[in-house]
Amino acid sequence: MTYLLVALGSAIGGAARYWCSGFVAQRAGEVFPWGTLAVNVIGSFVIGALAAMSEPDGRWYLGSEARQFLMIGVLGGFTTFSSFSLQTLNLLRDGEWGYAAANVAVSLAACLIAVWLGFAAAAHFNQLRGP
């Protein structure tokens, strides 16, 4: 059953990635992979927040199957490390060394900051009292 949940979550995350990446690329341009960067930063923030919120002392209890569905399935399908890697390779192959380096540096920094912000925001939310 867990495999089915992860597969279903991956399908949902993949469809959301396709939409979000295209939405951003249409508006920001396609020379630099802005769409991939956006989904990776958004996914990093959400997985950080979800991790904090669903820890044993977090605000929301999620069983292991729900966490696997959301974190491995949906967010694993949503984020795009393989796409990021291929796009970086293509930038290198096209001689776009600056864009390739910027993609690696900005993706790493932005995603680490996003996962930290998501976790910190949700950990703070856990401390608030109320329903």
C-alpha positions in Angstrom: 0.0 0.0 0.0 2.9 2.4 0.8 4.3 1.9 -2.7 0.9 2.8 -4.2 0.6 5.9 -2.0 4.1 7.1 -3.0 3.4 6.4 -6.7 0.1 8.4 -6.4 1.9 11.2 -4.6 4.6 11.2 -7.3 2.0 11.6 -10.0 0.4 14.5 -8.2 3.8 16.1 -7.6 4.9 15.6 -11.2 1.8 17.2 -12.6 2.2 20.2 -10.2 5.9 20.5 -11.2 5.0 20.5 -14.9 2.4 23.3 -14.3 4.5 25.4 -11.9 7.7 25.2 -14.0 5.9 26.1 -17.2 4.1 29.0 -15.4 7.4 30.5 -14.2 9.2 29.8 -17.5 6.5 31.6 -19.5 6.9 34.7 -17.3 10.6 34.7 -16.6 12.0 33.3 -19.8 13.6 30.0 -20.7 17.3 30.9 -21.2 17.9 30.3 -17.5 16.0 27.4 -15.9 13.9 29.7 -13.7 11.0 27.2 -13.6 13.1 24.4 -12.3 14.7 26.7 -9.7 11.3 27.8 -8.6 9.9 24.3 -8.0 13.1 23.3 -6.2 12.9 26.3 -3.8 9.2 25.9 -3.2 9.5 22.2 -2.7 12.4 22.7 -0.3 10.4 25.2 1.7 7.4 23.0 1.9 9.3 19.9 2.9 11.1 21.8 5.6 7.8 23.1 7.0 6.1 19.7 6.7 9.0 18.0 8.5 8.8 20.5 11.4 5.0 20.4 11.6 4.8 16.6 11.6 7.6 15.8 14.0 6.5 14.0 17.2 6.3 17.3 19.0 4.8 19.1 16.0 1.4 20.6 15.6 0.1 18.0 13.1 0.4 14.3 13.7 1.0 12.5 10.4 1.4 8.7 10.4 4.3 7.3 8.5 2.2 6.5 5.4 0.9 10.1 5.2 4.5 11.5 5.6 5.7 9.1 2.9 2.9 10.1 0.6 3.6 13.8 1.0 7.3 13.9 1.5 8.6 11.1 -0.7 5.7 11.0 -3.2 4.2 14.5 -3.7 7.3 16.5 -2.9 9.7 14.0 -4.4 7.7 14.2 -7.6 7.5 18.0 -7.4 11.1 18.8 -7.0 13.4 18.2 -9.9 17.0 17.4 -9.1 17.4 15.2 -12.2 15.9 18.0 -14.4 18.3 20.5 -12.7 21.2 18.2 -13.4 20.3 17.8 -17.0 19.6 21.5 -17.6 23.0 22.4 -16.0 24.7 19.9 -18.2 23.0 21.3 -21.3 24.1 24.8 -20.2 27.7 23.5 -20.0 27.4 21.8 -23.4 26.2 25.0 -24.9 29.2 26.9 -23.5 27.0 28.8 -21.0 29.5 28.4 -18.2 28.2 31.4 -16.3 24.6 30.3 -16.4 25.6 26.8 -15.4 27.6 28.1 -12.4 24.8 30.4 -11.4 22.2 27.6 -11.7 24.3 25.4 -9.3 25.1 28.2 -6.8 21.6 29.8 -6.7 19.8 26.5 -6.6 22.0 25.2 -3.7 21.8 28.4 -1.7 18.1 29.1 -2.4 17.0 25.6 -1.6 19.0 25.3 1.6 17.6 28.7 2.7 14.1 27.7 1.7 14.2 24.4 3.6 15.6 26.2 6.7 12.9 28.9 6.5 10.2 26.3 6.0 11.4 24.4 9.0 11.9 27.5 11.2 8.5 28.9 10.3 6.7 25.7 11.1 8.7 25.1 14.3 7.7 28.6 15.4 4.1 27.8 14.4 4.3 24.7 16.6 5.1 26.8 19.6 1.9 28.9 19.2 -1.1 27.9 21.2 -4.5 27.3 19.7 -6.3 24.8 17.6 
